[in-house]
Amino acid sequence: MATYRKPNMSQLNSAVNKLKSANNQFQREANKAIRDLKSLESKAKSEQRKLRSYSPQVISLGSNQQHVIELYEALNENTALMPFANNEVRDIFISYAHEDREAFVQPLVDELKKRRISRWYDDEQAVSNWGHSLREEIDNGIKSSKFCMVIFSKSYFRKYWTKRELDGILMKERIDNGQILPIWHGIDEKDMYSFSPMLSSMLAFSTDIYSITEICDAIESKIRSAFNAALGED
């Protein structure tokens, strides 16, 4: 006949305390893992927003650059066919006269496209903005672009709409610290001075001196500098 042995309450209490301690430790580690996961998720969303705004060719990310480029390309596969939203940030707004499109503007845009520099260019917006207010779309394009490239030419000087665009771009410079990137196409300093003495003093790239490749190199440099400044780097 089995004999009943009174349990050792001290040992039982010790075992219970160990279980409680282990459970508390598990809860702390689980909560920490959840916090770390949320932090990583937040950082990933932040990087995704940056990648939507900057092309990988102009970002200097050191040892992480290849990884970020792969993330960007994966994201780009899903968004390449989607039209820009009205408030989506672009690298550059292009203001020009249509008479200059074939000879200079379209080849410039083709080079920007190869470099994955996002842009607001009215010819590319025509289909997605069909039925919308042209003025509102231009306003949105100016407001949502980091830089505004103005291609000054004799045709640009003559047109009403280009002058309206220029007014908006100059107001963006005043209110939103927007930066103008002037291009002189087929004009010289005297022509520019006749149009606007104040604007003629701005440093500009002349298509008589610089090639499209050199102009796009300079644009990439400006975008890279802006990105590094936003990160607090030199």
C-alpha positions as CSV (number, residue, x, y, z in Angstrom):
1,M,0.0,0.0,0.0
2,A,1.4,3.3,-1.1
3,T,2.1,5.9,1.5
4,Y,1.1,9.5,1.2
5,R,3.9,11.9,1.4
6,K,3.2,15.5,2.2
7,P,4.5,17.8,-0.5
8,N,7.4,20.0,0.3
9,M,5.7,23.4,0.1
10,S,9.0,25.2,0.0
11,Q,10.0,23.3,-3.1
12,L,6.6,23.9,-4.7
13,N,6.7,27.6,-4.0
14,S,10.2,27.8,-5.4
15,A,9.1,26.0,-8.6
16,V,6.1,28.4,-8.9
17,N,8.3,31.4,-8.4
18,K,10.7,30.2,-11.1
19,L,7.8,29.7,-13.5
20,K,6.5,33.2,-12.8
21,S,10.0,34.6,-13.3
22,A,10.4,32.7,-16.6
23,N,7.0,33.9,-17.8
24,N,7.8,37.5,-16.9
25,Q,11.1,37.3,-18.8
26,F,9.3,35.8,-21.8
27,Q,6.7,38.6,-21.7
28,R,9.5,41.3,-21.6
29,E,11.4,39.7,-24.5
30,A,8.2,39.4,-26.5
31,N,7.2,43.0,-25.9
32,K,10.7,44.1,-26.9
33,A,10.5,42.0,-30.1
34,I,7.2,43.7,-30.9
35,R,8.7,47.2,-30.3
36,D,11.7,46.3,-32.5
37,L,9.4,45.0,-35.3
38,K,7.3,48.2,-35.2
39,S,10.5,50.3,-35.3
40,L,11.7,48.4,-38.3
41,E,8.4,48.7,-40.0
42,S,8.4,52.5,-39.5
43,K,12.0,52.8,-40.9
44,A,11.0,50.7,-43.9
45,K,8.0,53.0,-44.6
46,S,10.3,56.0,-44.3
47,E,12.8,54.5,-46.7
48,Q,10.0,53.6,-49.1
49,R,8.8,57.3,-49.1
50,K,12.4,58.4,-49.8
51,L,12.8,55.9,-52.6
52,R,9.6,57.1,-54.3
53,S,11.1,60.6,-54.4
54,Y,14.7,59.9,-55.3
55,S,16.1,57.7,-58.1
56,P,18.8,55.3,-56.9
57,Q,21.5,56.6,-59.4
58,V,21.7,59.9,-57.5
59,I,21.7,58.6,-53.9
60,S,25.0,58.0,-52.0
61,L,24.3,55.3,-49.5
62,G,27.7,53.6,-49.0
63,S,27.6,49.9,-48.3
64,N,23.8,49.8,-48.3
65,Q,23.5,51.3,-51.8
66,Q,23.0,48.0,-53.7
67,H,20.3,46.9,-51.2
68,V,18.4,50.1,-51.5
69,I,18.6,50.0,-55.3
70,E,17.1,46.5,-55.3
71,L,14.3,47.7,-53.0
72,Y,13.7,50.7,-55.3
73,E,13.6,48.5,-58.4
74,A,11.1,46.1,-56.8
75,L,8.9,49.1,-55.8
76,N,9.3,50.6,-59.3
77,E,7.9,47.4,-60.9
78,N,4.6,47.9,-59.1
79,T,4.4,51.7,-59.7
80,A,6.0,52.2,-63.2
81,L,2.6,52.1,-65.0
82,M,0.7,54.2,-62.4
83,P,0.2,57.9,-63.2
84,F,1.6,60.5,-60.8
85,A,-0.9,61.7,-58.1
86,N,-1.4,65.4,-58.2
87,N,0.5,65.9,-54.9
88,E,3.3,63.4,-55.5
89,V,6.7,64.9,-55.2
90,R,8.8,65.0,-58.4
91,D,12.4,66.0,-58.9
92,I,11.9,68.7,-61.5
93,F,9.2,70.8,-63.2
94,I,10.0,71.7,-66.8
95,S,8.8,75.0,-68.1
96,Y,9.3,75.6,-71.8
97,A,7.9,76.9,-75.1
98,H,6.5,74.2,-77.4
99,E,8.5,75.5,-80.3
100,D,11.6,74.3,-78.5
101,R,10.3,70.8,-77.9
102,E,11.6,68.9,-80.8
103,A,15.1,70.4,-81.0
104,F,16.0,70.4,-77.3
105,V,13.3,69.7,-74.7
106,Q,12.3,66.2,-75.8
107,P,15.9,64.9,-76.1
108,L,16.5,66.4,-72.6
109,V,13.4,64.7,-71.2
110,D,14.5,61.4,-72.8
111,E,17.9,61.6,-71.0
112,L,16.2,62.5,-67.7
113,K,13.9,59.4,-68.1
114,K,17.0,57.2,-68.7
115,R,18.4,58.4,-65.4
116,R,15.0,57.8,-63.6
117,I,14.8,61.5,-62.7
118,S,11.1,62.1,-62.0
119,R,9.7,65.2,-63.8
120,W,6.6,67.2,-64.5
121,Y,6.5,67.5,-68.3
122,D,3.2,68.5,-69.9
123,D,3.5,66.1,-72.9
124,E,3.8,63.2,-70.5
125,Q,0.8,64.4,-68.4
126,A,-1.5,64.9,-71.4
127,V,-3.3,61.5,-71.2
128,S,-3.6,61.2,-67.4
129,N,-4.8,64.8,-67.1
130,W,-7.3,64.6,-69.9
131,G,-10.4,66.5,-68.8
132,H,-8.7,68.2,-65.9
133,S,-8.0,71.9,-65.6
134,L,-4.7,72.7,-67.3
135,R,-4.0,75.6,-64.9
136,E,-4.6,73.5,-61.8
137,E,-2.4,70.7,-63.1
138,I,0.4,73.2,-63.8
139,D,-0.1,74.7,-60.3
140,N,0.2,71.2,-58.8
141,G,3.2,70.4,-60.9
142,I,5.1,73.5,-59.7
143,K,4.1,73.0,-56.1
144,S,5.1,69.3,-56.0
145,S,8.5,69.6,-57.7
146,K,11.8,70.1,-55.9
147,F,13.3,72.1,-58.7
148,C,11.9,74.1,-61.6
149,M,13.8,74.1,-64.8
150,V,13.0,77.1,-67.0
151,I,14.1,76.8,-70.6
152,F,14.4,80.5,-71.7
153,S,14.3,81.1,-75.4
154,K,12.9,83.8,-77.8
155,S,9.8,81.7,-78.1
156,Y,9.5,81.5,-74.3
157,F,9.7,85.3,-74.1
158,R,6.8,85.8,-76.5
159,K,4.2,83.4,-75.0
160,Y,1.5,84.3,-72.5
161,W,1.4,80.9,-70.8
162,T,5.1,80.6,-70.2
163,K,5.1,84.0,-68.5
164,R,2.2,82.8,-66.3
165,E,4.2,79.6,-65.4
166,L,7.3,81.7,-64.6
167,D,5.2,83.9,-62.3
168,G,4.2,80.8,-60.4
169,I,7.7,79.5,-60.3
170,L,9.1,82.8,-58.9
171,M,6.4,82.8,-56.2
172,K,7.4,79.2,-55.3
173,E,11.0,80.5,-54.9
174,R,9.8,83.2,-52.6
175,I,7.3,81.3,-50.4
176,D,8.6,77.7,-50.5
177,N,12.3,78.2,-51.0
178,G,12.0,76.6,-54.4
179,Q,15.1,76.7,-56.7
180,I,15.0,77.7,-60.3
181,L,17.4,76.0,-62.8
182,P,17.6,78.4,-65.8
183,I,18.6,77.2,-69.2
184,W,19.4,79.6,-72.1
185,H,18.4,78.1,-75.4
186,G,19.4,80.0,-78.5
187,I,19.7,83.3,-76.5
188,D,22.5,85.3,-75.0
189,E,22.9,87.6,-72.0
190,K,21.6,90.6,-73.9
191,D,18.4,88.7,-74.9
192,M,17.9,87.6,-71.3
193,Y,18.5,91.2,-70.0
194,S,15.9,92.6,-72.4
195,F,13.4,90.1,-71.1
196,S,14.3,90.5,-67.4
197,P,17.3,92.3,-65.9
198,M,16.8,90.6,-62.6
199,L,16.6,87.1,-64.1
200,S,19.6,87.7,-66.3
201,S,21.8,87.8,-63.3
202,M,21.1,84.2,-62.3
203,L,23.7,81.6,-63.1
204,A,22.4,79.6,-66.1
205,F,23.4,76.8,-68.5
206,S,23.5,77.8,-72.1
207,T,22.8,75.1,-74.7
208,D,25.4,76.8,-76.9
209,I,28.0,75.7,-74.4
210,Y,26.7,72.7,-72.5
211,S,25.4,69.4,-73.9
212,I,22.3,67.6,-72.7
213,T,24.5,65.1,-71.0
214,E,26.3,67.8,-69.1
215,I,23.1,69.5,-68.1
216,C,21.6,66.2,-66.8
217,D,24.8,65.6,-64.9
218,A,24.3,68.9,-63.2
219,I,20.7,68.1,-62.4
220,E,21.7,64.8,-60.8
221,S,24.3,66.7,-58.7
222,K,21.6,69.2,-57.5
223,I,19.2,66.3,-56.5
224,R,22.0,64.5,-54.7
225,S,23.0,67.6,-52.8
226,A,19.4,68.2,-51.8
227,F,19.0,64.6,-50.6
228,N,22.2,64.7,-48.6
229,A,21.2,68.0,-47.1
230,A,17.8,66.5,-46.0
231,L,19.8,63.7,-44.3
232,G,22.0,66.3,-42.6
233,E,25.1,65.2,-44.5
234,D,27.7,67.3,-46.3
